Each structure stands twice: as C-alpha cells, then as structure tokens.
C-alpha cells in the first residue's frame, strides 16, 4: 500500500519524547524539559514588531520561491561579512526552517547508490534523508576521546569515487563539539580536488563559547563546493517561525529553488521580513542569550560530573551536553525512558543520534538554572537508587 522508501524514513526523537513528556504533565506529573532543542527565551520584541509591521503593510501574499529579493540580499551581505566570501542574492534560497536545505541538497546532488558521509552521532535527519532517497549513508564516527571532532585520516579513508556529499555540523548537535580551523583546513585538503559537495550545517555558529567559528566556504577553493546551512531558530529564538536559508553556488540554488516551488511554493513572506530585521538589527539580545547559555553549561556540566557513573565533557558551542553513562548498568534508550517516567526528567538517548551515541545521553540546557539543578538532582537520586 505504501512506497517502500517510507520504511527507510527516520524521525527526530526529540519530538516524540516531548509529546510523551507533555502527556505526563497532563496527568499531573512535574517534568523538567531537557529534551527539545529550542531556546527558552522569547523572540526579541523588535523582531516581532517587524512581523506585525509587515502584516499591516500587506506582506500576506505569495513571494518568490527563492525568497524575497530584499531578504536574500540582506542574507548575502551578512554572510559575505561573517564568512569573508563574496555572496549575492543568486546564491541564497530562503526556506521554511533549515531542514528543507538538508532535504533539497540531498535530492539535488545524490543519485540512488551514491554515497554521502555524515557525522555519527549527529542530527538524525541527515542519515534519514540519505537513506530515504536510496543513497548510501556512510557513518563518520565522532569520538569522545577526540572531543567529538573528526579524525581526518578516517574521513580520508571513507571518501570514494561514489562519494558525492559530505555533511559537517559545527558547533555540533548533540555533542557541542566545534571544528577548529586546522580541522577545516584538513577537510578542505581532502575534498578540494574531488567532484563532491560539502553541506555545512552552521545553525549554531553564533552560540559559541570558545575559539572561533570557521566556515569551510571561507577557505581557498571551497566556496563553490560548499553549501552553508543557517537559520533563525536557534540564534534568535524563532523555532516556531520556521525560517532558514542556504547559501550555495547559483546553479545549485536554481535547482533548490525549483524544489521549493514544487513543495512549499514560497516561505512565509511576513516571517521573512521579520527575519531580515533579526539579521540586520541589534544583536545584543543574542549576546545576552549566549552568556546565559554559558552559565547554564557550567552548571549542568559540573552537576553531571558529580553523579555516580556519569562523566561529561564541557561543550564549546550549541546548548547541549552529551554525558557518558556507560558505567550505568542499563541500556541507554531504557535509561532515557526511565529518567522521564520515573524521575521526571526529559532527555534523549544518545542512540537517537546514531549508533555511535550508544552509552550517552543528550540534555539540552535551554532551561533555567533552577530547573537544570532540579533535573541533575533527580537524575542523581535515580542513579543512587539504581546503584543501591
């Protein structure tokens, strides 16, 4: 009855756990939400005001499939300045959220049987979409002993003549790892002379606590083979607005635009206007949010490292921790379920992000310090009972 490819389609477990946590709350349970990857801050007022002004000014109709020209020009200016590369509106496609850029890139550059390398653990939609279209998903392990960075020799060994796409994510979900300039230079050396694209998921690029954000597109010879994925959800607390964009070669952008036409027609135009204001307006609320995330990071890392059987590296970016729970005598997925059902702490099993996430949990610290401390205390109480 259904197409066989539907059996290859994965999911994003965070939304399933969120639904279960909400159901428990409806039953009267108190749940600390550390499962969903969205800032708990409100969208800054000036961005909301821009959306209201756009609505009142008649931005309620169709727009170009690639995005409003003035919005693409604004994105091009911001990306040109932040990445140090020449970008214009023909390189930009605006989409309803960032996920369509993942999907459309995979559709546009991969044939059945082609190979695509993706980080594991990593955002689950990468592997899901590669498998869905019938390409071969090639796992690139990210290991704790390397601070969840990339082993360049291992990457080199995985690239073949069938490799048409490599996916990078820095700062990284779920580990909070960050690729250094040396990492990026090594990756560029591996792929520069090959016939392939690199999709760089940079949605957390402004949520950085240590070092610098280095875009692969900024390195010599890499702009034409790099697709930059970015968006407004994380940086500007605009998850529900659904606004993202891709920056890529103009010929690829034309193909992605046709995929937009065939699927979504266009991205909500008054949301685009608000997003343009977000990019070009004051950034002080973003800076304040990152400072608060840094404070919360330190609280949750210190707290988790005091728990029996748990060790946690300090992430350099994003707003997730990925503690090692291999010493806890329980299957990782079951442990995540037990923490929700018994302890009232919503978290994700590391296996939600690929097989290499086994033995880890992901907590989002996009919650108050008070709730983070409550969650750590509950996890500690649960683990103590388990041990005793």
Residue pairs with C-beta under 8 A, 6 or more apart in sequence:
5 132
5 133
5 134
8 128
8 131
8 132
8 134
9 128
9 131
9 132
10 124
10 125
10 127
10 128
10 131
11 124
11 128
12 124
12 125
12 352
13 124
13 348
13 349
13 352
14 35
14 36
14 37
14 348
14 352
15 36
17 35
17 36
17 336
17 340
17 346
17 347
17 348
18 33
18 35
18 36
18 346
20 340
20 346
21 31
21 33
21 35
21 340
21 346
24 31
24 340
24 341
24 344
25 31
29 344
30 344
31 340
31 344
31 345
31 346
32 344
32 345
32 346
32 367
32 371
32 372
32 374
32 375
32 378
33 346
33 364
33 367
33 371
34 345
34 346
34 347
34 363
34 364
34 365
34 367
34 372
34 375
35 346
35 347
35 348
35 364
36 346
36 364
36 366
37 173
37 234
37 319
37 320
37 364
37 366
38 233
38 234
38 237
38 239
38 364
38 366
39 234
39 237
39 239
39 289
39 319
39 366
40 366
40 367
40 368
41 237
41 285
41 289
42 237
43 236
43 237
43 238
43 241
44 236
44 237
44 278
44 281
44 285
46 277
46 281
46 282
47 236
47 238
47 274
47 275
47 277
47 278
47 281
48 274
50 273
50 274
50 276
50 277
50 278
50 281
51 270
51 271
51 273
51 274
53 273
54 269
54 270
54 273
54 274
55 270
59 269
59 270
59 272
59 273
60 269
60 270
61 269
62 265
62 266
62 269
63 266
63 267
63 269
63 272
64 266
65 257
65 258
65 260
65 261
65 264
65 265
65 266
66 72
66 92
66 93
66 94
66 253
66 257
66 260
67 75
67 92
67 93
67 94
67 245
67 266
67 267
67 272
68 94
68 269
68 272
68 273
68 276
69 89
70 276
71 94
71 272
71 273
71 275
71 276
72 89
72 92
72 93
72 94
72 245
73 88
73 89
74 276
74 279
74 280
75 87
75 92
75 94
75 245
75 247
75 276
75 279
76 87
76 88
76 89
76 91
76 92
76 247
77 87
78 279
78 280
79 85
79 87
79 92
79 228
79 230
79 247
80 86
80 87
82 205
82 215
83 215
83 217
83 218
83 228
84 218
85 215
85 217
85 218
85 223
87 247
90 250
90 253
91 247
91 248
91 249
91 250
91 253
92 245
92 246
92 247
92 253
93 101
93 104
93 245
93 246
93 248
93 253
93 256
93 257
93 260
94 243
94 244
94 245
94 267
94 272
94 275
95 101
95 104
95 243
95 244
95 245
95 246
95 260
95 264
95 267
96 242
96 243
96 244
96 264
96 267
96 268
97 231
97 233
97 242
97 243
97 244
98 201
98 203
98 229
98 230
98 231
98 233
98 244
98 245
99 125
99 244
100 244
100 259
100 260
100 263
100 264
101 199
101 227
101 229
101 244
101 245
101 246
101 256
102 125
102 126
102 129
102 167
102 199
102 201
102 229
103 125
103 129
104 246
104 255
104 256
104 259
104 260
105 165
105 197
105 199
105 227
105 229
105 246
105 248
105 252
105 256
106 116
106 129
106 130
106 133
106 135
106 165
107 133
107 259
108 252
108 255
108 256
108 259
109 164
109 165
109 197
109 252
110 116
110 130
110 133
110 135
110 164
110 165
111 135
111 164
112 133
112 134
112 135
113 134
113 135
113 136
113 162
114 135
114 136
114 162
114 163
114 164
114 165
115 135
115 136
115 138
115 160
115 162
115 163
115 164
115 165
116 130
116 135
116 136
116 137
116 138
116 163
116 164
116 165
116 166
116 167
117 138
117 139
117 140
117 155
117 158
117 159
117 163
117 165
117 166
117 167
118 126
118 127
118 130
118 137
118 138
118 139
118 140
118 166
118 167
119 126
119 140
119 142
119 150
119 167
119 168
119 169
119 172
120 127
120 139
120 140
120 141
120 142
120 353
120 354
120 355
120 356
120 357
121 142
121 148
121 174
121 175
121 322
121 350
121 353
121 354
121 356
121 357
121 360
122 142
122 167
122 169
122 172
122 173
122 174
122 353
122 354
123 169
123 173
123 174
123 201
123 353
124 352
124 353
124 354
126 137
126 167
127 137
127 139
127 354
130 136
130 137
130 165
131 137
135 164
136 162
138 158
138 163
139 354
139 355
139 356
140 150
140 154
140 155
140 158
140 166
141 151
141 154
141 356
142 148
142 149
142 150
142 172
142 175
142 177
142 356
143 151
143 356
144 313
144 324
147 177
147 313
147 316
148 172
148 175
148 176
148 177
148 313
148 322
149 177
149 179
149 180
149 183
150 168
150 179
150 183
150 187
152 183
152 186
152 187
152 190
155 166
155 187
155 190
156 190
159 166
159 190
159 191
159 194
159 196
163 194
163 196
164 195
164 196
164 197
165 196
165 197
165 198
165 199
166 187
166 191
166 196
166 197
166 198
166 199
167 198
167 199
167 201
168 179
168 187
168 198
168 199
168 200
168 201
168 216
169 200
169 201
170 177
170 178
170 179
170 200
170 201
170 202
170 204
170 205
170 213
170 214
170 317
171 177
171 178
171 204
171 205
171 207
171 208
171 213
171 315
171 316
171 317
171 318
172 178
172 179
172 204
172 317
172 318
173 204
173 318
173 320
173 353
174 320
174 322
174 348
174 350
174 353
174 357
174 360
174 362
175 313
175 315
175 320
175 322
176 297
176 313
176 315
176 316
176 317
176 318
176 319
176 320
176 321
176 322
177 315
177 316
177 317
178 208
178 210
178 211
178 213
178 316
178 317
179 187
179 214
180 211
180 214
181 212
181 214
183 214
184 214
184 215
184 216
184 219
185 219
187 198
187 216
188 216
188 219
188 220
188 221
188 222
191 198
191 222
191 225
192 221
192 222
192 225
196 225
197 225
197 226
197 227
197 252
198 216
198 222
198 225
198 226
198 227
199 226
199 227
199 229
200 215
200 216
200 217
200 226
200 227
200 228
200 229
201 229
202 213
202 215
202 228
202 229
202 230
203 229
203 230
203 231
203 233
203 234
203 235
203 244
204 234
204 317
204 318
204 319
205 213
205 215
205 230
205 235
206 213
206 235
206 286
206 290
207 234
207 235
207 289
207 290
207 293
207 317
207 318
207 319
208 290
208 316
208 317
209 290
209 293
209 294
209 297
209 315
209 316
209 317
210 316
210 317
211 316
213 317
215 226
215 228
216 222
216 226
217 223
217 226
217 228
217 247
224 249
225 249
226 248
227 246
227 247
227 248
227 252
228 246
228 247
228 248
229 244
229 246
230 244
230 245
230 246
230 247
231 243
231 244
231 245
232 238
232 241
232 243
232 244
232 275
232 278
233 239
233 241
233 242
233 243
233 244
234 318
234 319
235 278
235 286
236 275
236 278
236 286
237 289
238 274
238 275
238 278
241 268
241 271
241 274
241 275
242 267
242 268
242 271
243 267
243 268
243 271
243 272
243 274
243 275
246 253
246 256
248 256
260 266
260 267
293 319
293 365
293 366
295 369
296 319
296 365
296 366
296 367
296 368
296 369
296 372
297 314
297 315
297 319
297 321
297 365
298 314
299 365
299 369
299 372
299 373
300 312
300 321
300 363
300 365
300 372
300 376
301 312
301 313
301 314
301 315
301 321
303 372
303 373
303 376
303 377
304 310
304 311
304 312
304 321
304 323
304 363
304 376
304 379
305 311
305 312
306 380
307 376
307 379
307 380
307 383
308 327
308 380
308 383
308 384
308 387
309 325
309 327
309 328
309 383
309 387
310 323
310 324
310 325
310 327
310 328
310 379
310 383
311 323
311 324
312 321
312 322
312 323
312 324
313 321
313 322
315 321
315 322
319 364
319 365
319 366
320 362
320 363
320 364
320 365
321 362
321 363
321 365
322 350
322 357
322 360
322 361
322 362
323 360
323 361
323 363
324 359
324 360
325 332
325 335
325 359
325 360
325 361
326 359
326 360
328 335
328 383
328 386
329 386
330 338
330 386
332 349
332 350
332 351
332 357
332 358
332 359
332 360
332 361
333 349
333 351
335 349
335 361
336 347
336 348
336 349
336 361
338 382
339 345
339 346
339 347
339 361
339 378
339 379
339 382
340 346
340 347
342 382
343 378
343 379
343 381
343 382
344 378
345 375
345 378
345 379
347 361
347 362
347 363
348 361
348 362
348 363
349 357
349 361
349 362
350 356
350 357
350 358
350 359
350 360
350 361
350 362
351 357
351 358
352 362
353 362
363 375
365 372
367 375
